[in-house]
């Protein structure tokens, strides 16, 4: 097991009721696995129209990225413009 710092930004922090938390994940976990754990802990994050953007250790990442060696994962709400 590995501990990763999970950060939530903007509306995601509001829905989660916190800006960050430390979560334990399996050594072979991917971003998508972490998001599943986050949704179990914070059901208010479910029902988003689109998945949030994700960054691992300050670099944008894909949902299939392995988290081995990652210390921080940030979830950012999708940005809309117009």
mmCIF file of the N, C-alpha and C atoms, coordinates in Angstrom:
data_MODEL
# 
_entry.id   MODEL 
# 
loop_
_atom_site.group_PDB 
_atom_site.id 
_atom_site.type_symbol 
_atom_site.label_atom_id 
_atom_site.label_alt_id 
_atom_site.label_comp_id 
_atom_site.label_asym_id 
_atom_site.label_entity_id 
_atom_site.label_seq_id 
_atom_site.pdbx_PDB_ins_code 
_atom_site.Cartn_x 
_atom_site.Cartn_y 
_atom_site.Cartn_z 
_atom_site.occupancy 
_atom_site.B_iso_or_equiv 
_atom_site.pdbx_formal_charge 
_atom_site.auth_seq_id 
_atom_site.auth_comp_id 
_atom_site.auth_asym_id 
_atom_site.auth_atom_id 
_atom_site.pdbx_PDB_model_num 
ATOM 1   N N  . UNK A 1 1  ? 0.837   -1.184 0.000   1.00 0.00 ? 1  UNK A N  1 
ATOM 2   C CA . UNK A 1 1  ? 0.000   0.000  0.000   1.00 0.00 ? 1  UNK A CA 1 
ATOM 3   C C  . UNK A 1 1  ? 0.882   1.248  0.000   1.00 0.00 ? 1  UNK A C  1 
ATOM 4   N N  . UNK A 1 2  ? 0.352   2.275  -0.643  1.00 0.00 ? 2  UNK A N  1 
ATOM 5   C CA . UNK A 1 2  ? 1.035   3.552  -0.755  1.00 0.00 ? 2  UNK A CA 1 
ATOM 6   C C  . UNK A 1 2  ? 0.075   4.660  -0.348  1.00 0.00 ? 2  UNK A C  1 
ATOM 7   N N  . UNK A 1 3  ? 0.587   5.689  0.291   1.00 0.00 ? 3  UNK A N  1 
ATOM 8   C CA . UNK A 1 3  ? -0.241  6.838  0.634   1.00 0.00 ? 3  UNK A CA 1 
ATOM 9   C C  . UNK A 1 3  ? 0.005   7.939  -0.376  1.00 0.00 ? 3  UNK A C  1 
ATOM 10  N N  . UNK A 1 4  ? -1.084  8.491  -0.901  1.00 0.00 ? 4  UNK A N  1 
ATOM 11  C CA . UNK A 1 4  ? -1.002  9.578  -1.871  1.00 0.00 ? 4  UNK A CA 1 
ATOM 12  C C  . UNK A 1 4  ? -1.844  10.747 -1.349  1.00 0.00 ? 4  UNK A C  1 
ATOM 13  N N  . UNK A 1 5  ? -1.340  11.949 -1.517  1.00 0.00 ? 5  UNK A N  1 
ATOM 14  C CA . UNK A 1 5  ? -2.085  13.151 -1.147  1.00 0.00 ? 5  UNK A CA 1 
ATOM 15  C C  . UNK A 1 5  ? -3.011  13.495 -2.312  1.00 0.00 ? 5  UNK A C  1 
ATOM 16  N N  . UNK A 1 6  ? -4.294  13.565 -2.042  1.00 0.00 ? 6  UNK A N  1 
ATOM 17  C CA . UNK A 1 6  ? -5.293  13.862 -3.062  1.00 0.00 ? 6  UNK A CA 1 
ATOM 18  C C  . UNK A 1 6  ? -5.775  15.284 -2.825  1.00 0.00 ? 6  UNK A C  1 
ATOM 19  N N  . UNK A 1 7  ? -5.720  16.099 -3.866  1.00 0.00 ? 7  UNK A N  1 
ATOM 20  C CA . UNK A 1 7  ? -6.158  17.495 -3.771  1.00 0.00 ? 7  UNK A CA 1 
ATOM 21  C C  . UNK A 1 7  ? -7.369  17.706 -4.673  1.00 0.00 ? 7  UNK A C  1 
ATOM 22  N N  . UNK A 1 8  ? -8.327  18.469 -4.155  1.00 0.00 ? 8  UNK A N  1 
ATOM 23  C CA . UNK A 1 8  ? -9.548  18.801 -4.884  1.00 0.00 ? 8  UNK A CA 1 
ATOM 24  C C  . UNK A 1 8  ? -9.590  20.304 -5.084  1.00 0.00 ? 8  UNK A C  1 
ATOM 25  N N  . UNK A 1 9  ? -9.981  20.736 -6.258  1.00 0.00 ? 9  UNK A N  1 
ATOM 26  C CA . UNK A 1 9  ? -10.014 22.156 -6.554  1.00 0.00 ? 9  UNK A CA 1 
ATOM 27  C C  . UNK A 1 9  ? -11.418 22.625 -6.922  1.00 0.00 ? 9  UNK A C  1 
ATOM 28  N N  . UNK A 1 10 ? -11.679 23.889 -6.612  1.00 0.00 ? 10 UNK A N  1 
ATOM 29  C CA . UNK A 1 10 ? -12.911 24.591 -6.975  1.00 0.00 ? 10 UNK A CA 1 
ATOM 30  C C  . UNK A 1 10 ? -14.150 23.817 -6.538  1.00 0.00 ? 10 UNK A C  1 
ATOM 31  N N  . UNK A 1 11 ? -15.069 23.548 -7.453  1.00 0.00 ? 11 UNK A N  1 
ATOM 32  C CA . UNK A 1 11 ? -16.336 22.899 -7.101  1.00 0.00 ? 11 UNK A CA 1 
ATOM 33  C C  . UNK A 1 11 ? -16.129 21.487 -6.554  1.00 0.00 ? 11 UNK A C  1 
ATOM 34  N N  . UNK A 1 12 ? -15.037 20.835 -6.929  1.00 0.00 ? 12 UNK A N  1 
ATOM 35  C CA . UNK A 1 12 ? -14.771 19.494 -6.397  1.00 0.00 ? 12 UNK A CA 1 
ATOM 36  C C  . UNK A 1 12 ? -14.460 19.569 -4.902  1.00 0.00 ? 12 UNK A C  1 
ATOM 37  N N  . UNK A 1 13 ? -13.729 20.581 -4.498  1.00 0.00 ? 13 UNK A N  1 
ATOM 38  C CA . UNK A 1 13 ? -13.443 20.767 -3.064  1.00 0.00 ? 13 UNK A CA 1 
ATOM 39  C C  . UNK A 1 13 ? -14.736 21.051 -2.308  1.00 0.00 ? 13 UNK A C  1 
ATOM 40  N N  . UNK A 1 14 ? -15.602 21.850 -2.906  1.00 0.00 ? 14 UNK A N  1 
ATOM 41  C CA . UNK A 1 14 ? -16.895 22.140 -2.273  1.00 0.00 ? 14 UNK A CA 1 
ATOM 42  C C  . UNK A 1 14 ? -17.707 20.868 -2.094  1.00 0.00 ? 14 UNK A C  1 
ATOM 43  N N  . UNK A 1 15 ? -17.776 20.054 -3.134  1.00 0.00 ? 15 UNK A N  1 
ATOM 44  C CA . UNK A 1 15 ? -18.563 18.818 -3.078  1.00 0.00 ? 15 UNK A CA 1 
ATOM 45  C C  . UNK A 1 15 ? -17.966 17.792 -2.123  1.00 0.00 ? 15 UNK A C  1 
ATOM 46  N N  . UNK A 1 16 ? -16.632 17.748 -2.052  1.00 0.00 ? 16 UNK A N  1 
ATOM 47  C CA . UNK A 1 16 ? -15.969 16.793 -1.163  1.00 0.00 ? 16 UNK A CA 1 
ATOM 48  C C  . UNK A 1 16 ? -15.951 17.285 0.288   1.00 0.00 ? 16 UNK A C  1 
ATOM 49  N N  . UNK A 1 17 ? -16.156 18.575 0.469   1.00 0.00 ? 17 UNK A N  1 
ATOM 50  C CA . UNK A 1 17 ? -16.120 19.138 1.818   1.00 0.00 ? 17 UNK A CA 1 
ATOM 51  C C  . UNK A 1 17 ? -14.718 19.302 2.361   1.00 0.00 ? 17 UNK A C  1 
ATOM 52  N N  . UNK A 1 18 ? -13.750 19.299 1.485   1.00 0.00 ? 18 UNK A N  1 
ATOM 53  C CA . UNK A 1 18 ? -12.344 19.451 1.890   1.00 0.00 ? 18 UNK A CA 1 
ATOM 54  C C  . UNK A 1 18 ? -11.506 19.756 0.660   1.00 0.00 ? 18 UNK A C  1 
ATOM 55  N N  . UNK A 1 19 ? -10.339 20.305 0.875   1.00 0.00 ? 19 UNK A N  1 
ATOM 56  C CA . UNK A 1 19 ? -9.430  20.633 -0.222  1.00 0.00 ? 19 UNK A CA 1 
ATOM 57  C C  . UNK A 1 19 ? -8.428  19.519 -0.492  1.00 0.00 ? 19 UNK A C  1 
ATOM 58  N N  . UNK A 1 20 ? -8.178  18.676 0.518   1.00 0.00 ? 20 UNK A N  1 
ATOM 59  C CA . UNK A 1 20 ? -7.210  17.593 0.324   1.00 0.00 ? 20 UNK A CA 1 
ATOM 60  C C  . UNK A 1 20 ? -7.404  16.528 1.394   1.00 0.00 ? 20 UNK A C  1 
ATOM 61  N N  . UNK A 1 21 ? -6.821  15.383 1.133   1.00 0.00 ? 21 UNK A N  1 
ATOM 62  C CA . UNK A 1 21 ? -6.796  14.284 2.099   1.00 0.00 ? 21 UNK A CA 1 
ATOM 63  C C  . UNK A 1 21 ? -5.754  13.270 1.653   1.00 0.00 ? 21 UNK A C  1 
ATOM 64  N N  . UNK A 1 22 ? -5.265  12.496 2.584   1.00 0.00 ? 22 UNK A N  1 
ATOM 65  C CA . UNK A 1 22 ? -4.318  11.425 2.290   1.00 0.00 ? 22 UNK A CA 1 
ATOM 66  C C  . UNK A 1 22 ? -5.095  10.114 2.188   1.00 0.00 ? 22 UNK A C  1 
ATOM 67  N N  . UNK A 1 23 ? -4.890  9.377  1.095   1.00 0.00 ? 23 UNK A N  1 
ATOM 68  C CA . UNK A 1 23 ? -5.571  8.097  0.887   1.00 0.00 ? 23 UNK A CA 1 
ATOM 69  C C  . UNK A 1 23 ? -4.552  7.009  0.602   1.00 0.00 ? 23 UNK A C  1 
ATOM 70  N N  . UNK A 1 24 ? -4.849  5.812  1.068   1.00 0.00 ? 24 UNK A N  1 
ATOM 71  C CA . UNK A 1 24 ? -4.000  4.659  0.779   1.00 0.00 ? 24 UNK A CA 1 
ATOM 72  C C  . UNK A 1 24 ? -4.524  3.945  -0.451  1.00 0.00 ? 24 UNK A C  1 
ATOM 73  N N  . UNK A 1 25 ? -3.603  3.597  -1.332  1.00 0.00 ? 25 UNK A N  1 
ATOM 74  C CA . UNK A 1 25 ? -3.949  2.891  -2.560  1.00 0.00 ? 25 UNK A CA 1 
ATOM 75  C C  . UNK A 1 25 ? -3.012  1.708  -2.730  1.00 0.00 ? 25 UNK A C  1 
ATOM 76  N N  . UNK A 1 26 ? -3.434  0.755  -3.538  1.00 0.00 ? 26 UNK A N  1 
ATOM 77  C CA . UNK A 1 26 ? -2.593  -0.393 -3.838  1.00 0.00 ? 26 UNK A CA 1 
ATOM 78  C C  . UNK A 1 26 ? -1.403  0.010  -4.688  1.00 0.00 ? 26 UNK A C  1 
ATOM 79  N N  . UNK A 1 27 ? -0.363  -0.775 -4.626  1.00 0.00 ? 27 UNK A N  1 
ATOM 80  C CA . UNK A 1 27 ? 0.865   -0.456 -5.347  1.00 0.00 ? 27 UNK A CA 1 
ATOM 81  C C  . UNK A 1 27 ? 0.682   -0.450 -6.862  1.00 0.00 ? 27 UNK A C  1 
ATOM 82  N N  . UNK A 1 28 ? -0.316  -1.168 -7.368  1.00 0.00 ? 28 UNK A N  1 
ATOM 83  C CA . UNK A 1 28 ? -0.541  -1.228 -8.816  1.00 0.00 ? 28 UNK A CA 1 
ATOM 84  C C  . UNK A 1 28 ? -1.718  -0.365 -9.266  1.00 0.00 ? 28 UNK A C  1 
ATOM 85  N N  . UNK A 1 29 ? -2.181  0.546  -8.406  1.00 0.00 ? 29 UNK A N  1 
ATOM 86  C CA . UNK A 1 29 ? -3.352  1.375  -8.697  1.00 0.00 ? 29 UNK A CA 1 
ATOM 87  C C  . UNK A 1 29 ? -3.086  2.359  -9.831  1.00 0.00 ? 29 UNK A C  1 
ATOM 88  N N  . UNK A 1 30 ? -4.164  2.690  -10.515 1.00 0.00 ? 30 UNK A N  1 
ATOM 89  C CA . UNK A 1 30 ? -4.152  3.707  -11.565 1.00 0.00 ? 30 UNK A CA 1 
ATOM 90  C C  . UNK A 1 30 ? -5.014  4.880  -11.101 1.00 0.00 ? 30 UNK A C  1 
ATOM 91  N N  . UNK A 1 31 ? -4.974  5.964  -11.844 1.00 0.00 ? 31 UNK A N  1 
ATOM 92  C CA . UNK A 1 31 ? -5.790  7.132  -11.505 1.00 0.00 ? 31 UNK A CA 1 
ATOM 93  C C  . UNK A 1 31 ? -7.255  6.735  -11.404 1.00 0.00 ? 31 UNK A C  1 
ATOM 94  N N  . UNK A 1 32 ? -7.727  5.935  -12.334 1.00 0.00 ? 32 UNK A N  1 
ATOM 95  C CA . UNK A 1 32 ? -9.136  5.533  -12.323 1.00 0.00 ? 32 UNK A CA 1 
ATOM 96  C C  . UNK A 1 32 ? -9.497  4.775  -11.044 1.00 0.00 ? 32 UNK A C  1 
ATOM 97  N N  . UNK A 1 33 ? -8.594  3.942  -10.546 1.00 0.00 ? 33 UNK A N  1 
ATOM 98  C CA . UNK A 1 33 ? -8.827  3.227  -9.284  1.00 0.00 ? 33 UNK A CA 1 
ATOM 99  C C  . UNK A 1 33 ? -8.934  4.209  -8.118  1.00 0.00 ? 33 UNK A C  1 
ATOM 100 N N  . UNK A 1 34 ? -8.079  5.214  -8.123  1.00 0.00 ? 34 UNK A N  1 
ATOM 101 C CA . UNK A 1 34 ? -8.123  6.223  -7.068  1.00 0.00 ? 34 UNK A CA 1 
ATOM 102 C C  . UNK A 1 34 ? -9.443  6.982  -7.127  1.00 0.00 ? 34 UNK A C  1 
ATOM 103 N N  . UNK A 1 35 ? -9.900  7.344  -8.316  1.00 0.00 ? 35 UNK A N  1 
ATOM 104 C CA . UNK A 1 35 ? -11.163 8.062  -8.458  1.00 0.00 ? 35 UNK A CA 1 
ATOM 105 C C  . UNK A 1 35 ? -12.326 7.218  -7.931  1.00 0.00 ? 35 UNK A C  1 
ATOM 106 N N  . UNK A 1 36 ? -12.293 5.912  -8.164  1.00 0.00 ? 36 UNK A N  1 
ATOM 107 C CA . UNK A 1 36 ? -13.330 5.021  -7.629  1.00 0.00 ? 36 UNK A CA 1 
ATOM 108 C C  . UNK A 1 36 ? -13.340 5.094  -6.103  1.00 0.00 ? 36 UNK A C  1 
ATOM 109 N N  . UNK A 1 37 ? -12.170 5.072  -5.488  1.00 0.00 ? 37 UNK A N  1 
ATOM 110 C CA . UNK A 1 37 ? -12.074 5.195  -4.032  1.00 0.00 ? 37 UNK A CA 1 
ATOM 111 C C  . UNK A 1 37 ? -12.599 6.552  -3.562  1.00 0.00 ? 37 UNK A C  1 
ATOM 112 N N  . UNK A 1 38 ? -12.246 7.604  -4.271  1.00 0.00 ? 38 UNK A N  1 
ATOM 113 C CA . UNK A 1 38 ? -12.709 8.950  -3.929  1.00 0.00 ? 38 UNK A CA 1 
ATOM 114 C C  . UNK A 1 38 ? -14.238 9.009  -3.977  1.00 0.00 ? 38 UNK A C  1 
ATOM 115 N N  . UNK A 1 39 ? -14.838 8.419  -5.015  1.00 0.00 ? 39 UNK A N  1 
ATOM 116 C CA . UNK A 1 39 ? -16.299 8.438  -5.139  1.00 0.00 ? 39 UNK A CA 1 
ATOM 117 C C  . UNK A 1 39 ? -16.970 7.653  -4.018  1.00 0.00 ? 39 UNK A C  1 
ATOM 118 N N  . UNK A 1 40 ? -16.342 6.588  -3.545  1.00 0.00 ? 40 UNK A N  1 
ATOM 119 C CA . UNK A 1 40 ? -16.888 5.834  -2.412  1.00 0.00 ? 40 UNK A CA 1 
ATOM 120 C C  . UNK A 1 40 ? -16.885 6.693  -1.149  1.00 0.00 ? 40 UNK A C  1 
ATOM 121 N N  . UNK A 1 41 ? -15.836 7.486  -0.974  1.00 0.00 ? 41 UNK A N  1 
ATOM 122 C CA . UNK A 1 41 ? -15.713 8.335  0.217   1.00 0.00 ? 41 UNK A CA 1 
ATOM 123 C C  . UNK A 1 41 ? -16.554 9.608  0.117   1.00 0.00 ? 41 UNK A C  1 
ATOM 124 N N  . UNK A 1 42 ? -16.740 10.097 -1.112  1.00 0.00 ? 42 UNK A N  1 
ATOM 125 C CA . UNK A 1 42 ? -17.435 11.372 -1.345  1.00 0.00 ? 42 UNK A CA 1 
ATOM 126 C C  . UNK A 1 42 ? -18.453 11.210 -2.472  1.00 0.00 ? 42 UNK A C  1 
ATOM 127 N N  . UNK A 1 43 ? -19.592 10.592 -2.192  1.00 0.00 ? 43 UNK A N  1 
ATOM 128 C CA . UNK A 1 43 ? -20.585 10.356 -3.238  1.00 0.00 ? 43 UNK A CA 1 
ATOM 129 C C  . UNK A 1 43 ? -21.070 11.637 -3.924  1.00 0.00 ? 43 UNK A C  1 
ATOM 130 N N  . UNK A 1 44 ? -20.932 12.774 -3.268  1.00 0.00 ? 44 UNK A N  1 
ATOM 131 C CA . UNK A 1 44 ? -21.335 14.044 -3.868  1.00 0.00 ? 44 UNK A CA 1 
ATOM 132 C C  . UNK A 1 44 ? -20.533 14.402 -5.102  1.00 0.00 ? 44 UNK A C  1 
ATOM 133 N N  . UNK A 1 45 ? -19.409 13.734 -5.305  1.00 0.00 ? 45 UNK A N  1 
ATOM 134 C CA . UNK A 1 45 ? -18.607 13.976 -6.499  1.00 0.00 ? 45 UNK A CA 1 
ATOM 135 C C  . UNK A 1 45 ? -19.126 13.201 -7.707  1.00 0.00 ? 45 UNK A C  1 
ATOM 136 N N  . UNK A 1 46 ? -20.006 12.242 -7.462  1.00 0.00 ? 46 UNK A N  1 
ATOM 137 C CA . UNK A 1 46 ? -20.590 11.486 -8.559  1.00 0.00 ? 46 UNK A CA 1 
ATOM 138 C C  . UNK A 1 46 ? -21.573 12.354 -9.322  1.00 0.00 ? 46 UNK A C  1 
ATOM 139 N N  . UNK A 1 47 ? -21.948 11.910 -10.478 1.00 0.00 ? 47 UNK A N  1 
ATOM 140 C CA . UNK A 1 47 ? -22.928 12.637 -11.259 1.00 0.00 ? 47 UNK A CA 1 
ATOM 141 C C  . UNK A 1 47 ? -22.377 13.824 -12.020 1.00 0.00 ? 47 UNK A C  1 
ATOM 142 N N  . UNK A 1 48 ? -21.072 13.977 -12.047 1.00 0.00 ? 48 UNK A N  1 
ATOM 143 C CA . UNK A 1 48 ? -20.497 15.049 -12.862 1.00 0.00 ? 48 UNK A CA 1 
ATOM 144 C C  . UNK A 1 48 ? -20.759 14.739 -14.335 1.00 0.00 ? 48 UNK A C  1 
ATOM 145 N N  . UNK A 1 49 ? -20.981 15.742 -15.103 1.00 0.00 ? 49 UNK A N  1 
ATOM 146 C CA . UNK A 1 49 ? -21.247 15.524 -16.533 1.00 0.00 ? 49 UNK A CA 1 
ATOM 147 C C  . UNK A 1 49 ? -20.021 14.973 -17.248 1.00 0.00 ? 49 UNK A C  1 
ATOM 148 N N  . UNK A 1 50 ? -18.864 15.407 -16.825 1.00 0.00 ? 50 UNK A N  1 
ATOM 149 C CA . UNK A 1 50 ? -17.599 14.919 -17.396 1.00 0.00 ? 50 UNK A CA 1 
ATOM 150 C C  . UNK A 1 50 ? -16.634 14.619 -16.267 1.00 0.00 ? 50 UNK A C  1 
ATOM 151 N N  . UNK A 1 51 ? -15.700 13.765 -16.546 1.00 0.00 ? 51 UNK A N  1 
ATOM 152 C CA . UNK A 1 51 ? -14.668 13.480 -15.543 1.00 0.00 ? 51 UNK A CA 1 
ATOM 153 C C  . UNK A 1 51 ? -13.804 14.708 -15.331 1.00 0.00 ? 51 UNK A C  1 
ATOM 154 N N  . UNK A 1 52 ? -13.308 14.869 -14.115 1.00 0.00 ? 52 UNK A N  1 
ATOM 155 C CA . UNK A 1 52 ? -12.396 15.997 -13.881 1.00 0.00 ? 52 UNK A CA 1 
ATOM 156 C C  . UNK A 1 52 ? -11.056 15.773 -14.583 1.00 0.00 ? 52 UNK A C  1 
ATOM 157 N N  . UNK A 1 53 ? -10.345 16.856 -14.755 1.00 0.00 ? 53 UNK A N  1 
ATOM 158 C CA . UNK A 1 53 ? -8.962  16.759 -15.215 1.00 0.00 ? 53 UNK A CA 1 
ATOM 159 C C  . UNK A 1 53 ? -8.146  16.229 -14.058 1.00 0.00 ? 53 UNK A C  1 
ATOM 160 N N  . UNK A 1 54 ? -7.035  15.590 -14.360 1.00 0.00 ? 54 UNK A N  1 
ATOM 161 C CA . UNK A 1 54 ? -6.203  15.022 -13.301 1.00 0.00 ? 54 UNK A CA 1 
ATOM 162 C C  . UNK A 1 54 ? -4.742  15.361 -13.560 1.00 0.00 ? 54 UNK A C  1 
ATOM 163 N N  . UNK A 1 55 ? -4.030  15.637 -12.470 1.00 0.00 ? 55 UNK A N  1 
ATOM 164 C CA . UNK A 1 55 ? -2.589  15.879 -12.541 1.00 0.00 ? 55 UNK A CA 1 
ATOM 165 C C  . UNK A 1 55 ? -1.911  15.025 -11.477 1.00 0.00 ? 55 UNK A C  1 
ATOM 166 N N  . UNK A 1 56 ? -0.796  14.452 -11.847 1.00 0.00 ? 56 UNK A N  1 
ATOM 167 C CA . UNK A 1 56 ? 0.018   13.651 -10.920 1.00 0.00 ? 56 UNK A CA 1 
ATOM 168 C C  . UNK A 1 56 ? 1.349   14.359 -10.741 1.00 0.00 ? 56 UNK A C  1 
ATOM 169 N N  . UNK A 1 57 ? 1.645   14.704 -9.500  1.00 0.00 ? 57 UNK A N  1 
ATOM 170 C CA . UNK A 1 57 ? 2.880   15.424 -9.194  1.00 0.00 ? 57 UNK A CA 1 
ATOM 171 C C  . UNK A 1 57 ? 3.076   16.624 -10.128 1.00 0.00 ? 57 UNK A C  1 
ATOM 172 N N  . UNK A 1 58 ? 2.005   17.417 -10.260 1.00 0.00 ? 58 UNK A N  1 
ATOM 173 C CA . UNK A 1 58 ? 1.991   18.689 -10.988 1.00 0.00 ? 58 UNK A CA 1 
ATOM 174 C C  . UNK A 1 58 ? 2.055   18.555 -12.515 1.00 0.00 ? 58 UNK A C  1 
ATOM 175 N N  . UNK A 1 59 ? 1.830   17.369 -13.060 1.00 0.00 ? 59 UNK A N  1 
ATOM 176 C CA . UNK A 1 59 ? 1.790   17.193 -14.509 1.00 0.00 ? 59 UNK A CA 1 
ATOM 177 C C  . UNK A 1 59 ? 0.471   16.541 -14.887 1.00 0.00 ? 59 UNK A C  1 
ATOM 178 N N  . UNK A 1 60 ? -0.191  17.085 -15.924 1.00 0.00 ? 60 UNK A N  1 
ATOM 179 C CA . UNK A 1 60 ? -1.438  16.479 -16.365 1.00 0.00 ? 60 UNK A CA 1 
ATOM 180 C C  . UNK A 1 60 ? -1.216  15.011 -16.678 1.00 0.00 ? 60 UNK A C  1 
ATOM 181 N N  . UNK A 1 61 ? -2.229  14.200 -16.387 1.00 0.00 ? 61 UNK A N  1 
ATOM 182 C CA . UNK A 1 61 ? -2.106  12.749 -16.563 1.00 0.00 ? 61 UNK A CA 1 
ATOM 183 C C  . UNK A 1 61 ? -3.387  12.191 -17.169 1.00 0.00 ? 61 UNK A C  1 
ATOM 184 N N  . UNK A 1 62 ? -3.304  10.965 -17.656 1.00 0.00 ? 62 UNK A N  1 
ATOM 185 C CA . UNK A 1 62 ? -4.459  10.264 -18.181 1.00 0.00 ? 62 UNK A CA 1 
ATOM 186 C C  . UNK A 1 62 ? -5.028  9.363  -17.096 1.00 0.00 ? 62 UNK A C  1 
ATOM 187 N N  . UNK A 1 63 ? -6.245  8.887  -17.308 1.00 0.00 ? 63 UNK A N  1 
ATOM 188 C CA . UNK A 1 63 ? -6.937  8.077  -16.309 1.00 0.00 ? 63 UNK A CA 1 
ATOM 189 C C  . UNK A 1 63 ? -6.330  6.684  -16.157 1.00 0.00 ? 63 UNK A C  1 
ATOM 190 N N  . UNK A 1 64 ? -5.534  6.237  -17.115 1.00 0.00 ? 64 UNK A N  1 
ATOM 191 C CA . UNK A 1 64 ? -4.918  4.914  -16.998 1.00 0.00 ? 64 UNK A CA 1 
ATOM 192 C C  . UNK A 1 64 ? -3.488  4.986  -16.453 1.00 0.00 ? 64 UNK A C  1 
ATOM 193 N N  . UNK A 1 65 ? -3.043  6.170  -16.038 1.00 0.00 ? 65 UNK A N  1 
ATOM 194 C CA . UNK A 1 65 ? -1.680  6.313  -15.508 1.00 0.00 ? 65 UNK A CA 1 
ATOM 195 C C  . UNK A 1 65 ? -1.545  5.548  -14.192 1.00 0.00 ? 65 UNK A C  1 
ATOM 196 N N  . UNK A 1 66 ? -0.474  4.793  -14.100 1.00 0.00 ? 66 UNK A N  1 
ATOM 197 C CA . UNK A 1 66 ? -0.163  4.086  -12.852 1.00 0.00 ? 66 UNK A CA 1 
ATOM 198 C C  . UNK A 1 66 ? 0.331   5.094  -11.820 1.00 0.00 ? 66 UNK A C  1 
ATOM 199 N N  . UNK A 1 67 ? -0.007  4.837  -10.564 1.00 0.00 ? 67 UNK A N  1 
ATOM 200 C CA . UNK A 1 67 ? 0.335   5.777  -9.496  1.00 0.00 ? 67 UNK A CA 1 
ATOM 201 C C  . UNK A 1 67 ? 1.564   5.377  -8.688  1.00 0.00 ? 67 UNK A C  1 
ATOM 202 N N  . UNK A 1 68 ? 2.245   4.336  -9.086  1.00 0.00 ? 68 UNK A N  1 
ATOM 203 C CA . UNK A 1 68 ? 3.464   3.927  -8.385  1.00 0.00 ? 68 UNK A CA 1 
ATOM 204 C C  . UNK A 1 68 ? 4.452   5.097  -8.383  1.00 0.00 ? 68 UNK A C  1 
ATOM 205 N N  . UNK A 1 69 ? 4.901   5.487  -7.207  1.00 0.00 ? 69 UNK A N  1 
ATOM 206 C CA . UNK A 1 69 ? 5.867   6.565  -7.071  1.00 0.00 ? 69 UNK A CA 1 
ATOM 207 C C  . UNK A 1 69 ? 5.267   7.959  -7.052  1.00 0.00 ? 69 UNK A C  1 
ATOM 208 N N  . UNK A 1 70 ? 3.976   8.080  -7.292  1.00 0.00 ? 70 UNK A N  1 
ATOM 209 C CA . UNK A 1 70 ? 3.325   9.390  -7.293  1.00 0.00 ? 70 UNK A CA 1 
ATOM 210 C C  . UNK A 1 70 ? 3.020   9.802  -5.855  1.00 0.00 ? 70 UNK A C  1 
ATOM 211 N N  . UNK A 1 71 ? 3.307   11.039 -5.516  1.00 0.00 ? 71 UNK A N  1 
ATOM 212 C CA . UNK A 1 71 ? 3.049   11.535 -4.163  1.00 0.00 ? 71 UNK A CA 1 
ATOM 213 C C  . UNK A 1 71 ? 1.761   12.345 -4.070  1.00 0.00 ? 71 UNK A C  1 
ATOM 214 N N  . UNK A 1 72 ? 1.386   13.022 -5.180  1.00 0.00 ? 72 UNK A N  1 
ATOM 215 C CA . UNK A 1 72 ? 0.210   13.887 -5.143  1.00 0.00 ? 72 UNK A CA 1 
ATOM 216 C C  . UNK A 1 72 ? -0.613  13.735 -6.414  1.00 0.00 ? 72 UNK A C  1 
ATOM 217 N N  . UNK A 1 73 ? -1.921  13.637 -6.226  1.00 0.00 ? 73 UNK A N  1 
ATOM 218 C CA . UNK A 1 73 ? -2.858  13.597 -7.351  1.00 0.00 ? 73 UNK A CA 1 
ATOM 219 C C  . UNK A 1 73 ? -3.849  14.728 -7.136  1.00 0.00 ? 73 UNK A C  1 
ATOM 220 N N  . UNK A 1 74 ? -4.029  15.543 -8.164  1.00 0.00 ? 74 UNK A N  1 
ATOM 221 C CA . UNK A 1 74 ? -4.980  16.657 -8.087  1.00 0.00 ? 74 UNK A CA 1 
ATOM 222 C C  . UNK A 1 74 ? -6.111  16.425 -9.071  1.00 0.00 ? 74 UNK A C  1 
ATOM 223 N N  . UNK A 1 75 ? -7.337  16.629 -8.605  1.00 0.00 ? 75 UNK A N  1 
ATOM 224 C CA . UNK A 1 75 ? -8.506  16.554 -9.465  1.00 0.00 ? 75 UNK A CA 1 
ATOM 225 C C  . UNK A 1 75 ? -9.040  17.969 -9.651  1.00 0.00 ? 75 UNK A C  1 
ATOM 226 N N  . UNK A 1 76 ? -9.203  18.364 -10.902 1.00 0.00 ? 76 UNK A N  1 
ATOM 227 C CA . UNK A 1 76 ? -9.648  19.708 -11.241 1.00 0.00 ? 76 UNK A CA 1 
ATOM 228 C C  . UNK A 1 76 ? -10.934 19.607 -12.046 1.00 0.00 ? 76 UNK A C  1 
ATOM 229 N N  . UNK A 1 77 ? -11.919 20.438 -11.748 1.00 0.00 ? 77 UNK A N  1 
ATOM 230 C CA . UNK A 1 77 ? -13.175 20.340 -12.489 1.00 0.00 ? 77 UNK A CA 1 
ATOM 231 C C  . UNK A 1 77 ? -12.953 20.721 -13.960 1.00 0.00 ? 77 UNK A C  1 
ATOM 232 N N  . UNK A 1 78 ? -13.758 20.129 -14.839 1.00 0.00 ? 78 UNK A N  1 
ATOM 233 C CA . UNK A 1 78 ? -13.636 20.514 -16.251 1.00 0.00 ? 78 UNK A CA 1 
ATOM 234 C C  . UNK A 1 78 ? -13.870 22.010 -16.417 1.00 0.00 ? 78 UNK A C  1 
ATOM 235 N N  . UNK A 1 79 ? -13.121 22.595 -17.295 1.00 0.00 ? 79 UNK A N  1 
ATOM 236 C CA . UNK A 1 79 ? -13.210 24.034 -17.531 1.00 0.00 ? 79 UNK A CA 1 
ATOM 237 C C  . UNK A 1 79 ? -14.101 24.274 -18.737 1.00 0.00 ? 79 UNK A C  1 
ATOM 238 N N  . UNK A 1 80 ? -14.987 25.227 -18.618 1.00 0.00 ? 80 UNK A N  1 
ATOM 239 C CA . UNK A 1 80 ? -15.797 25.586 -19.777 1.00 0.00 ? 80 UNK A CA 1 
ATOM 240 C C  . UNK A 1 80 ? -15.547 27.062 -20.084 1.00 0.00 ? 80 UNK A C  1 
ATOM 241 N N  . UNK A 1 81 ? -15.688 27.386 -21.304 1.00 0.00 ? 81 UNK A N  1 
ATOM 242 C CA . UNK A 1 81 ? -15.450 28.768 -21.702 1.00 0.00 ? 81 UNK A CA 1 
ATOM 243 C C  . UNK A 1 81 ? -16.529 29.193 -22.685 1.00 0.00 ? 81 UNK A C  1 
ATOM 244 N N  . UNK A 1 82 ? -16.450 30.405 -23.062 1.00 0.00 ? 82 UNK A N  1 
ATOM 245 C CA . UNK A 1 82 ? -17.441 30.819 -24.032 1.00 0.00 ? 82 UNK A CA 1 
ATOM 246 C C  . UNK A 1 82 ? -17.389 32.205 -24.383 1.00 0.00 ? 82 UNK A C  1 
# 
